[in-house]
Amino acid sequence: MKKKRRQKPINVPITRGLVDELGQEMHFALLGMQLGDGSFVNWERVAKVLLTLSMAADGNDRVAHLDKTMIDAALLVFGQIADRHAIQQEWRATESELPCLCRGVLAAERALPVLDYRDIARACKTMNTMAAIARVQ
């Protein structure tokens, strides 16, 4: 009996330009947070990219486990900042939260080149859908 050859899934790597664009988005927004900008814009920019990359990295064995963990830890910090916003009306990170956010951004930057473009596109579509639902509610 002849075994059927199993097709290897095609990996569609992301372009260097997209890696640079997402990296700049995260780093410049994080820099704004480090400089004390308490606006929603910086919080949203970093959190959106990290959440998208976290979803894209789910189940991807090419992304280092430690990098995925650091990305998810940074997302938990963003959740804490959002919870604090209800009281303080600011989207400001504390001194103790900034190192975790920096590690999460650096981990996301390491994970970007090994992610598949289709996974990022799917995660981005899911993010946009979730954002649209949140706006309606």
Secondary structure, 3 states (H helix, E strand, C coil): CCCCCCCCCCCCECCHHHHHHHHHHHHHHHHHHHCCCCCHHHHHHHHHHHHHHHHHHCCCCCCCHHHHHHHHHHHHHHHHHHHHHHHHCCCCCCCCCHHHHHHHHHHHHHHHHHCEHHHHHHHHHHHHHHHHHHHHC
